[in-house]
Amino acid sequence: MQFELTREYIDDLKKLIDQKNETEAKAKVEHLHAADIADILDELNTEEAKYIFLLLDADTGADVLSEIEEDDRKRFIKVLPIEVIAKKFIDHMDSDDAADLIGGLSDEKQEELLSHIEDVETAGDIVDLLHYDEDTAGGLMGKELVIVNENWTVLTCLRELSRQAEDIDEIYYVYVVNDDGKLIGTLSLKKMILSPTSAKIGNIYEPDVMSVHTDESDEEVALIMEKYDLVALPVVDSIGRLMGRITIDDVVDVIRDEAEKDYQMASGIYEDIESNDSIWLQTRARLPWLLIGLVGGIFAAMVIATHETGLSATPALAFFIPLITAMAGNVGVQSSAIIVQGIASNSLGIESTFSRLMRELGGALINGLTCSSLLFLSNYFYSDSFALTISVSVALFAVMIFAAIAGTIIPLMLHRAKVDPALATGPFITTLNDIVGLFIYLSIGAYFYSMI
Amino acid sequence: MQFELTREYIDDLKKLIDQKNETEAKAKVEHLHAADIADILDELNTEEAKYIFLLLDADTGADVLSEIEEDDRKRFIKVLPIEVIAKKFIDHMDSDDAADLIGGLSDEKQEELLSHIEDVETAGDIVDLLHYDEDTAGGLMGKELVIVNENWTVLTCLRELSRQAEDIDEIYYVYVVNDDGKLIGTLSLKKMILSPTSAKIGNIYEPDVMSVHTDESDEEVALIMEKYDLVALPVVDSIGRLMGRITIDDVVDVIRDEAEKDYQMASGIYEDIESNDSIWLQTRARLPWLLIGLVGGIFAAMVIATHETGLSATPALAFFIPLITAMAGNVGVQSSAIIVQGIASNSLGIESTFSRLMRELGGALINGLTCSSLLFLSNYFYSDSFALTISVSVALFAVMIFAAIAGTIIPLMLHRAKVDPALATGPFITTLNDIVGLFIYLSIGAYFYSMI
């Protein structure tokens, strides 16, 4: 039932394109789902992709255009005549997908494209949607709604439904508005089917309806739909008028993107990149973090250099530098990951920063004591310097406590300052912990060596 | 419209519980969404939560039981009489949620609970679902389906719908089966409403239906629903008979869990934990990775110790140990994150391992050359030892190339060996890169110092 993309499939298709064998090339793709065709186009070069794309019927083409990745989409739109895009595809797209597509064009191209759309209502919807910020509920929503008035009967509704539903693929909810256009509730299709046709909507609709304002952030929208298990969420303006609806499939992407973004930030990858992106794109996303690490490393070198005399006297202190920095990094990354994920999934609850910090500190005590005791035992038996043994263990303990505190407090503070807390994960926190950890370690080492 | 949980709200509620003020306590929670009530119970102790829980009506209580976190759910079920759970709540739950709940009990308790369920059909559905592995399509699916036969008319369908739909909250699709119970297609409610009542289902249904086998993994299910923008996905047995359906809300959790799990693994957190989990739970999840880091640090110390004579002669070599290990770690984490995310979102495409590695290598060359040139310049001006300057830069370059290769190849190899590639991220790859990086660095250092 599902299509599996293989190297052979792509090679066959490329051969057909090469031979300009329209019939067979078309037969090879037309029965596939738009998402699979989008994957195929991703493996072709621009000319080949354009060839296949123009073989598709308008409906499939529109779906494929919505499914392909943004980079690929831009590549296509450049090589296709703008009139073709407007007439053949935009008309068959959901308004939110159309607005996403058009929003990526230059102002000039936007105007040209809009002028080619024949249906004035569609063009109007798209222009409306272009006003909203991409990362808000307004930017996510589509205009495809089935709206009924509370004063209608079920029979009027069913008639209206046939009219309104023509352009809509799937109806999840029917929204009920009052005479001012304000959203007052929903009506399930099930309820409509099971009610007598003479029933008044005002008597059978469900008044408890969750909605969001057009300005709500996409992450908040995702959290709400996830928490309340919603398939669609209506969007209202500041006086409660129904403006559009957001469907779960758009939100699933936000959820994955958000979770992936946090992981990428923690891994020192700055921009959203895919494993298939070009070397240049990947380098641009990765180099900045590496440079932070580099500067941090140079600072760390300076910290060690200030202890050069001590280190010449007792070179064994240098042995444990990697252990100290690695453990500082590991603890810091763990602590910050827990906070960042808690913030992302909105599961921090109402616990105060103080009690959260105390809990983290409790865990750090257990982990710190365990690790430094084990290290103490290992060094006690294998090292002939007791000063080294005690310095390294005490320092490890101190460094792990510091790293846990920094890893907890810094993301919480950033979050409070409305800065993305994921910034505090990855190279940034690792580098900070390296430098402070080394300072703690070498200071403690100098102290014990002068003592013993 | 949405409820915001505050410390004051919880304090007020606790006071009402303390005063045994049933009426007001009930009034304070009963208008809320089950998901919000679940959040509230999470902030109460077991006795308080039980008190509130028993005030809820059966429907809300069942929804709350499905919404609360697994730990909390177990805590509850322990203190509630098993007969109450069975009679009051299980009957009102979706079969998949009920099976999840019952699956968490001991065999003995399972039997006792099932014996209290009055509706034999419900009990049978739950027993069927208990057979499936939690991480498979069978474990995710529910039995709440609206099924119609291809030989029926729309009128028969509408009648059947009223009967079948009674227990089902929301209908997304109506599934069409043949006389053998095999899934042959779907029928949208929209289509049913818009067709004449005498139309035969066989003539109006949509035969293109995507389905999964009961044994399919939950991650694969999530990828399919995400890719094809599905709200519900039917599940079939090995001969194609319709067994159940999976809804998008269950899959959203799988997607978030999966993305979070990869991030947690990369951060050195072994079990799925929440920011609110107890110190013991968090320690159990974190300590194992820290111990790996500790052992790695001891190995690193040994690597440095073998170069002790060189280090005594030129202690400045020690200055750049943190820089080398940090950069090795950063590059390795970046490379492995890209691969692991590509695997998780199934976006690796059909590119071969070799060409992927070449691309990664290309990026590593650019990043490595940039970083080591900058370090060379910095040391050229600030260090008086040219041997140090050249050693550190050459070593940094070599280490970054090695880390990129290891970070790409190891997760790909694990994936091919059917081991979770996320294992290769985080402390494991950092530790490996630390040790190998140090070895490369100190060997190169020894070489240049003996040369110059």
Interface residues (C-beta under 8 A of the other chain):
Chain A: M1 Q2 L5 T6 R7 I10 H33 A35 D39 D42 E43 L158 L161 S162 A165 I168 E170 I171 Y172 S188 L189 K190 M192 I193 L194 V209 M210 S211 I224 M225 E226 K227 Y228 D229 L230 V231 I248 D249 V252 D253 I255 R256 A259 E260 D262 Y263 Q264 A266 S267 G268 I269 I273 E274 S275 N276 S278 I279 Q282 T283 R286 L287 W289 L290 L291 G293 L294 G296 G297 I298 A300 A301 M302 I304 A305 E308 L311 S312 P315 A316 A318 F319 F320 I321 P322 L323 I324 T325 A326 M327 G329 N330 V331 V333 Q334 S336 A337 I338 I339 Q341 G342 S345 S347 L348 G349 I350 E351 R356 R359 G362 G363 I366 N367 T370 C371 L374 L375 S378 T425 G426 P427 T430 T431 D434 L438
Chain B: M1 Q2 L5 T6 R7 I10 H33 A35 D39 D42 E43 L158 L161 S162 A165 I168 E170 I171 Y172 S188 L189 K190 M192 I193 L194 V209 M210 S211 I224 M225 E226 K227 Y228 D229 L230 V231 I248 D249 V252 D253 I255 R256 A259 E260 D262 Y263 Q264 A266 S267 G268 I269 I273 E274 S275 N276 S278 I279 Q282 T283 R286 L287 W289 L290 L291 G293 L294 G296 G297 I298 A300 A301 M302 I304 A305 E308 L311 S312 P315 A316 A318 F319 F320 I321 P322 L323 I324 T325 A326 M327 G329 N330 V331 V333 Q334 S336 A337 I338 I339 Q341 G342 S345 S347 L348 G349 I350 E351 R356 R359 G362 G363 I366 N367 T370 C371 L374 L375 S378 T425 G426 P427 T430 T431 D434 L438
